[in-house]
Amino acid sequence: MLLAAVLPARAADLAWRECRDGLECATLWVPRDHARPQEGLLDLALIRRPAGDPARRIGPLVLNPGGPGVSGVAHLRAAVARMDPQLLERFDVVSFDPRGVGGSAALDCHGDLELWLAADPSPDSEEEWTRLSEAARAVALRCANRHAALLPHLGTLDVARDLELLRQALAAEQLSYLGVSYGSVLGAAYAHLHPERVRGFVLDGAVDPELTLARFTLEQSIALERAFVSPAALVGVAARIERSPLPSADGGRPASTGDLAIALVASLYEPNDGSRALARALDRASRGDGSGLVELADAYLQIRPDGSYANSFEASLAVICLDLAAPRTLPVWRARAAELARGAPLFGLANWSWALPCVFWPAGPTPLPPLSAVGSAPILVVARSDDPVTPFAWAEALATRLGSATLLPVEGSGHTSSLRGNACVDSVIRAYLIDGRLPRAQGSRKPPTLKACR
């Protein structure tokens, strides 16, 4: 089959169809292996909200929610209500499920997720290490058995090449883009491959793409611990769950040490709401009901109320195991685990254990090359000063590496700043994406840095 015969070349070829609430959906076919396009195609699920003012339409604005492994289709549905009305007027807002995610040739190998959650992510005995390692091996083996041909082609560079095919299909000379969290890595990778196609890129909650997995985990865990205020009930609940899983009063699965670890991290994404939700869950847990902790973990993992899963768990693993250099033997992994536990006693080991399936992963790693966007239009990197998930230093590093980026600091805690109602951030992004205007940088810092938003 000739690739040119099946890949759409014009926006009309995408066959957009109404798919609810004024949104339109379509399918884009891309090569599974961009280096060998004759070996098969993947279908990517697309969604768009057409520009409200077609006569003044600028072009497409592509959203990516990061993760990695989060559905762009679901993200756009939720994001439209929070977007700047002027952006909705001037842009076709477009998103897609990246390869391996959601409706795009999705990985389906989470049958062992409950086994994985039941294992203690902070093992302190050989028995617990064995149980955790066996669960990690089971996750990797199921993915290998079901998706061996796809797993080597799920890295961020592959998705960036898909993004270029999407640009071509949309008949856009250049792209505007808003990527949050790990979506910043996708935007940086695309700008590295196609700097001439960058119209305006906003990279919010940025990740330094040159980190190893161990360094990523340590720096993130230190930031998490700096932001975390331990509720009084935590020590007692943690000791109780360590002895045995805590039953859920609603009849659902019992809360495990894995559920507790995820609930603690999840509480830091939105500090005010998250801390209140965690306090309520811990209060219930202290009275013998683990259902609140399970609910928080399920929301983070996108486990639905009916017990079915989205596939963000394995999709995230598939990308991380490829993109970030990591140990591929258990003894080396455990040596790093000891270092992380010393460097970040509360979150380090559990955070490191989350990626343990990478030891057994059948594909990669194929770490990203040094990324540079020299020659592109100016890129805007946005970062909170006290982001516990993607530390501010990562944004400074990414902006410096790109060579064409300006940094917008945002004072305060929490993860990411766009689409959150901050008038200062919204006004900078609006002027940048619509008119290509940025405020004057403050002083002579490198990277160029704007006056901080509050």
HELIX and SHEET records of a PDB file:
HELIX    1   1 LEU A    3  ALA A    5  5                                   3    
HELIX    2   2 ALA A   11  LEU A   14  5                                   4    
HELIX    3   3 PRO A   37  GLU A   39  5                                   3    
HELIX    4   4 PRO A   54  ARG A   56  5                                   3    
HELIX    5   5 GLY A   72  ALA A   79  1                                   8    
HELIX    6   6 VAL A   80  ARG A   82  5                                   3    
HELIX    7   7 PRO A   85  ARG A   90  1                                   6    
HELIX    8   8 LEU A  113  ALA A  118  1                                   6    
HELIX    9   9 GLU A  126  HIS A  147  1                                  22    
HELIX   10  10 LEU A  151  HIS A  153  5                                   3    
HELIX   11  11 THR A  156  ALA A  169  1                                  14    
HELIX   12  12 GLY A  183  LEU A  193  1                                  11    
HELIX   13  13 PRO A  195  ARG A  197  5                                   3    
HELIX   14  14 LEU A  213  ALA A  227  1                                  15    
HELIX   15  15 LEU A  234  ARG A  243  1                                  10    
HELIX   16  16 THR A  257  ALA A  266  1                                  10    
HELIX   17  17 PRO A  271  SER A  286  1                                  16    
HELIX   18  18 SER A  291  LEU A  301  1                                  11    
HELIX   19  19 SER A  312  ASP A  323  1                                  12    
HELIX   20  20 LEU A  330  GLY A  343  1                                  14    
HELIX   21  21 GLY A  348  SER A  353  1                                   6    
HELIX   22  22 LEU A  356  PHE A  360  5                                   5    
HELIX   23  23 PHE A  392  LEU A  402  1                                  11    
HELIX   24  24 ALA A  423  ASP A  435  1                                  13    
SHEET    1   A 9 ARG A  17  GLU A  18  0                                        
SHEET    2   A 9 GLU A  24  PRO A  31 -1                                        
SHEET    3   A 9 LEU A  41  ARG A  49 -1                                        
SHEET    4   A 9 PHE A  91  PHE A  96 -1                                        
SHEET    5   A 9 GLY A  59  ASN A  64  1                                        
SHEET    6   A 9 LEU A 175  VAL A 180  1                                        
SHEET    7   A 9 VAL A 198  ASP A 204  1                                        
SHEET    8   A 9 ILE A 379  ASP A 386  1                                        
SHEET    9   A 9 ALA A 405  SER A 413  1                                        
END                                                                             
